[in-house]
Amino acid sequence: MQGRLFTVFDIPFPSYFVLLLTGFLIATAAGAVWAKRVGQDPDVVVDLGLAMLLAGVVGGRLLHVIADGYFWDYVHLCTDPAKVDWHITQAECVSDRYLGVWDAAKGVCHPTEQDCFAWAKFWAGGLTYYGGFLGASGAAYWLLRRDRFPFWKAADMAGIVVPIGLGFGRLGCLLAGCCFGTPTDARWALTFPPRSPASESQFKAGLLDSQFDPSLPVHPTQIYESAASFAIAAALMLWLHGRKRYDGQVFLAFVAAYAVVRFVLEFWRSDDRGGLLGLSTSQLIGLGLVVAVLAVHRLRLGRVAPAAR
């Protein structure tokens, strides 16, 4: 269930989406200021931000649907809703809000109405970072080339503002309860409320007697990643940006640094993320990106080396 951060005119604003938009607005504003300072058109950055947001949401949603372990739930919602389990109370199940059928044997609710577009409802949660990153990167490449904007300079700007936006986005994950960690006895562990994603997951794993119990204390992986994202942005802005040897180095450093951080944090994540060969989808993509970063770094560095001799 998505937590509501606030409601305006009876319209609920999910915490995850509000924080995601906050990060986007801050990142876009910072990018526009940067463009003006380096003598470029800030309107291009605003257009770029909007295009990347749309492409990022599409990419993030598609990778979630395909790789996060919910693919068949979305298929069954369209073809046979009786195969989908909702972990809500019986009263909620038969309420006007859900109009479901209560399965007393399993203690779950089954939807009765087909929904062939549930996979597209991104505002309800369910976005993957790497899907969004790849989608937004493709849109950025096309738009910058079309507008003849210095691609690698813009990439360096993105290498600083994207982790800022990501830091806010992960705080939205914290409020929504998604992207939760594994159980831990650490003093800084967090406990999520009944019927939260963490509680339901632990019940399915046999760690709780009921999905209506609070979760066991877990690693606050959302906070870990948010803090790491802000730290990456600070390091790149305050240290590397003034020392870079070529345009694009800041962006490549961000991609590699985030991939390493995410690879480690995945071992403390406990939500469904898909995977292969004992690694999650994000870890596999991260490994591929690190290899790509090393190759591009060598290529870009080779182009400036003759000028340095």
N, C-alpha and C positions, 0 to 999 in steps of 0.2 A: 504494500500500500504506500502511495506517495504521501508524505507529510506536507501539509499546507503551511507556507510561511506566513501568508496573510490572504485576506479575501477582499475584493473590491467589487461593489455592485453584484454581490452574490457569485462572483467569478473567482474560483479558487486559484491561487498561484502556487504551484508545487515548489518546494524549497530547492530541489535539484535544478529545475529549469531557471528559477530566479537567479541563483548563484552562477549558473552557466552564462546567462545573459549579462550579469554584472561583470564577470571576467572578460567577456567579449567586448563590452563597451569600454572598459578600462584599457584593454589591449589595443583597440582601434584608436582610441583617443591618444594614447602614447605613440602609436605609429604615425598618426597625423602630425603630431608635434615634431617627431623626428624628421619627417619628410620636409616640413617647412624649414627646419634648421639646416638641412643639407641642400636646400635650394630646389627641392622637387615639389610637385603638385600634391598637396595633402588630400585633394579630392580623389586622386587615384587610390590612395591608401584606404579611404572610406569605402569606395566601391570594392576594393580588394577585400576588405573586412567582411562586407556583406556577402560577397561571392563565396568566400572561404567558410563563412558560417553556414550557408545553405548547403554547400558541397560537403562540409564536415559533418553536418547532421545526417545527411543522406548516407555518407560512407560509414559513419559511426553506427547508425541504425542497421544497415545491411550486414556489417560484420557481426553485430550483436545477434541478429536473427540467425545467421548462418553458423557462427562458431561458438556461441556462449552456452549451448546446451538446451536452448528453447525452441529449436527449429520445428520439432514435431508438435509442440504445443500450438504454435501458430498454424501449422498445417491442419491439426485436428479442430482448431477453432473454426476453420472454414469448412472442413469436411465432416467431422463427427465430434461435436462439442462434448459428448458424453465421456470422451477419453481424456478430458482435461480436468484436473483437480484444482479447486480453489480452497485454500486453507482459511476459511472464515467460519463464523459461528452459524448455527442453524437458523437463528433469527435473521441474521443478515442475508443468508442464502435465499430465503423465501421473501425477503423484503422487496419493495418496489424498485429499489436501487439495483439489485442484482437479478431478481426473477430467476433464480436457479432452482435446481433439484437437489435435495439433501440426500446423500448416500450414507445411511446410518451405519452400514457395515464398515465403511472406511472412515467415517467421521469427516467427510469432505463434501464440498458442494460442486456440482457439475453445472456449467452454463447450459442454457437451453436454446439460446439463439446463436446462429452462425454469425461469425464476424470474419470475413475474408480480408479485412483491412486492419486487423489488430496489429499486424507486423509493422505498419506504417505510423502508429500512434507514438511518436517519439517523445511527446510531452509527458507521457505517463512513466518515463524512465526507460532505461535500456539503451545506452549508447556506449560504444567502445572508443577509447582514445585513439588507438592506432587506426581504426577504420576512419575516424574523423580526420586524423593527421594525413592519411594517404589521399582521402577525398579532397581535403582543403589544399594540399600541396599541388594536386593536379589542376585545380581551379586557379591557384595562384600563378602557376607556370604559364597557363594559357593566357590569363588576363594581363600579366606583366609583359609578356612578349607582344601581345596585341597593342598595348599602350606604349611600347618601346621604353618601358621603365627599367632602370638598371637592375637586372634580376638578382644578382648576388648581393648588391647593397641592400635591396629589400629583404633578401633572405636573412641577412645579418640582423636587420631590425626585427624580423619575425623570431629569430633565435632568442631575443630578449623578451619580447612582449608575449609570445605564446606561453612560456612557462608561468608568467604572471597570471594570464587567463586560466591556465590549468590549475594553478594554486587555488583560485576561487572556485573553480569547478569541483575540485575534490572536497572542499568544504560543503558544497551542495550535496555531494555523495554522503558525507557524514550525517547531514540533517535528514536525508532520505533513508539512511540505514543501509544503503547498498555498498558494495566493495568492502565488506567487513573482513576482519582478520580471523585467525585461528585462536582457539582458547588459550589463555595464558594466565599465570598468577602474578604478572608484573603489577606494580603499584599503580601504573598509569593505564591499566586496562579499562575498557568501557563495557558496560552492560546495556544491551538494547532492549526495548520494551517488548511485551508479548505481541505476537503476530508480526514482528519485524522480520525482514529477510533473514537475519541471523538466527532468530528464534525458530523460524520454520525450518531452516536448514539443519540446525542442531537436532530438532525433533525428528526429522527424516533420517538423520544419522544415528538415532538412538541415544543421543546425549541428554535429551529432555523427555519428561513423561508426557508433556503436552505442548503443542505449538502455541498454547495460550500462556505458557510460562515465560518469564524474562529469559533472555539468552544468558549463557555462561559468559564470564568476563573474556573479552577478546582483545587482540591487538588492534589499536586504533589506526589501521593502515591508511585510512583516508587522511588523517592528520600527518602521518609519516610522509605521504606523498605530497601533500600540500606544502609542508615545510621544506621538503627537498626541492620542489619546483621553485619556490621563492628564493631558495639559496642558490640554485642554478642561475636564475635570472640575475641575482645580485652579483655573483662571481663573473658572469659574462659581461655585464655592464660596467662594473667597477674595475675589473682587472684585464680581461682578455680583449675587450673592444679596442682599447688604446694601444694594445700590443700586437694586434693581428697582423699577419704577414700578407694576407690577400683577402679580397672580398669573398665572403662565404665561409670564412673560417669560424666565425661566431656561430653561425647556423649549424655547421657540421659538429661543432663542440656541443651544442645543445642536444642535437639528435643522439650523439654518442653518450653524453652524460645521462640523459633521461633513460636511454635504453639500459644502461648499467643499473641505475637506481631501480627501475621497474623490474628488471630481471631478479634483483635481490628481494624486492618487496613481494613479488609473486609467491615466494615460499611462505610468506606469512598471511597470504590471502586465503579465504576459505569459501568464497562464493563461486558459483559455477562460471567457468571461463573457457571451457573447452581445452583441447590440447592434443598432443601427440608425442610419443616417445618419452613420456614422463615430464614433459615441459608444457606449459600453458601456451595458448595461441599468442599471447603478448610476448612471452619469452622467445618463441620461435621467430616472430616478426622482428623483435629487437635484435636478435643475433644477425639476421639478414641485413638490418639497417646498419649495424656496426661494421660489417664487412663492406657495405656500400660506402659508408663514411670514409673508411680507410682508403678505398680505391679513389674516391673523388679528392680526398685530401692530397694524396700523392700526385694526382693529375694537376690539381690547382697549384700545389707547391712547385711542381716542375716548371710551370709557366712563368713563375716569378723568379726562379733561381738564376736564369741567365742575366736578368737585370741586376741581380745582387752581386754578380761577379765583377 
